[in-house]
Amino acid sequence: MPFLIDDIISAQKELDRFRSTFHKHKNSVDHERFIFPFLCGSYFTYRKIDVERIASIAKTVSKDPTYLDIGCGYGDFLEKVRQYLPNAEGMEKSAEMFFKLGRYKPDYIKIGDAYNEIEKKYDVIFVGWMEPGVDYRDKIAKKTEVIITTFDKGGQCGINGGCEFEGFGYERVASWITPSWIDVNTELMNRYYSKISDETVKSLSELRGAHNLWYVYSKPKYKEGIKEKLRRQEKNQVDLPYPHEKILDECGFEVGELLRVSPSSQSSPGLWKINFDI
Ligand SMILES: C[S@@+](CC[C@H](N)C(=O)[O-])C[C@H]1O[C@@H](n2cnc3c(N)ncnc32)[C@H](O)[C@@H]1O
C-alpha cells in the first residue's frame, strides 16, 4: 500500500511532538532517523560502508559513473551517494510530499514514475523499493549495466516479492544484510523512551531477527571486476563513520553481528559481511 500524503503529514506532526518532548535527550537527533525513517533518514539502515560499496561498484563500470536511485523519497541516502558519485540522481513519484510539507526538492531529484519514465541509460540503478503488486524490472533492465537492490525480508518488492533480476540478462554478484530499521527502532524505544527494566530490554533484544537484504546484479562482463573491487574494499577501514552509526553500535548492530533468532542466520556471515556469488 503506497503512502497517502495524509499519513506523511500525521507522521510530521508526531515528529514535531517527539522533538518538543525529547529535545533535551542526549542523541535524540540521531535517534530520529530510526524512529521516523522516511522523514529523517531512510527505510534501510545503512553505514558509510554501504555507500562506499555502491560507489566502488559504480566505478567498475565507468570513471565518472551515472546512477539513479528509484523511489528516493527525500533523498537521504542519495545525498550520501552523491558525495562519491556527483552525477547521481533520484526519481521520486510523489511531488506532493515535497510541496505539501514545504520540503526542498533538489534539482537532482526528478519527479517521475519509474514504471514509464526512466528516460536515459545509467551505469547503475538502485532500487530501494517496489510497491507490492507493481513490477517494472523489465523497464529497469533496459536502462542499466548494474542493479543494486535492498528490500526487507518481508518482501515488499514487486509481484510475488520479486526483486530478483536473473532472467533479465543479469547475474547476481554479491549480497549482504543490514539490520531492519524496525529492530533498531524497537531497541531505541525500549532502551530510552519506555520505563522497562534493563533485563526486559535485554530479553526483548533477543527477539530481533528482521533484516534487509542487499543484492548486487550486473551484466556478466562486470561481474569479476565488481567482486575484485568489493574484496579490496572490504579490507579497508572506513574513516569517520556517519554520526548515526554510534547508535547502531550501542544497540548491538555492529558489523559482523550475527542475528540470533532466525535459524538460517546461524550460517550467515553476519551483518554487513559480503557473501560473493560464484
Ligand atoms: C518506502 S519509501 C522509501 C523512500 C526512501 N528510499 C527511503 O529509504 O526512505 C518508497 C518511495 O518510493 C516512491 N515510489 C513508489 N513507487 C515509485 C515509482 N514507481 N517510481 C518512483 N518512485 C516511486 C514512493 O513515493 C516513496 O517515496
The ligand as a Tripos MOL2 file, in Angstrom:
@<TRIPOS>MOLECULE
LIG
   27    29     1     0     0
SMALL
NO_CHARGES

@<TRIPOS>ATOM
      1 C1          9.2620    3.2920    1.3440 C.3       1 LIG1
      2 S1          9.5990    4.7870    0.5630 S.3       1 LIG1
      3 C2         11.3570    4.7860    0.6170 C.3       1 LIG1
      4 C3         11.9490    6.1420    0.3830 C.3       1 LIG1
      5 C4         13.4740    6.1960    0.5190 C.3       1 LIG1
      6 N1         14.1380    5.3870   -0.4730 N.3       1 LIG1
      7 C5         13.8540    5.7620    1.9020 C.2       1 LIG1
      8 O1         14.5540    4.7770    2.0680 O.co2     1 LIG1
      9 O2         13.4340    6.4190    2.8530 O.co2     1 LIG1
     10 C6          9.2550    4.4350   -1.1350 C.3       1 LIG1
     11 C7          9.2920    5.6890   -2.0300 C.3       1 LIG1
     12 O3          9.1930    5.2260   -3.3720 O.3       1 LIG1
     13 C8          8.3530    6.1150   -4.0900 C.3       1 LIG1
     14 N2          7.8400    5.3360   -5.2370 N.ar      1 LIG1
     15 C9          6.9800    4.2960   -5.2080 C.ar      1 LIG1
     16 N3          6.7510    3.8210   -6.4450 N.ar      1 LIG1
     17 C10         7.5070    4.5700   -7.2850 C.ar      1 LIG1
     18 C11         7.6880    4.5720   -8.6940 C.ar      1 LIG1
     19 N4          7.0350    3.7110   -9.4780 N.pl3     1 LIG1
     20 N5          8.5340    5.4850   -9.2340 N.ar      1 LIG1
     21 C12         9.1980    6.3620   -8.4390 C.ar      1 LIG1
     22 N6          9.0390    6.4260   -7.0950 N.ar      1 LIG1
     23 C13         8.2150    5.5380   -6.5230 C.ar      1 LIG1
     24 C14         7.2880    6.4890   -3.0580 C.3       1 LIG1
     25 O4          6.6120    7.6980   -3.4030 O.3       1 LIG1
     26 C15         8.1250    6.6200   -1.7870 C.3       1 LIG1
     27 O5          8.6210    7.9340   -1.6050 O.3       1 LIG1
@<TRIPOS>BOND
     1     1     2 1
     2     2     3 1
     3     2    10 1
     4     3     4 1
     5     4     5 1
     6     5     6 1
     7     5     7 1
     8     7     8 2
     9     7     9 1
    10    10    11 1
    11    11    12 1
    12    11    26 1
    13    12    13 1
    14    13    14 1
    15    13    24 1
    16    14    15 ar
    17    14    23 ar
    18    15    16 ar
    19    16    17 ar
    20    17    18 ar
    21    17    23 ar
    22    18    19 1
    23    18    20 ar
    24    20    21 ar
    25    21    22 ar
    26    22    23 ar
    27    24    25 1
    28    24    26 1
    29    26    27 1
@<TRIPOS>SUBSTRUCTURE
     1 LIG1         1 GROUP 0 **** ****
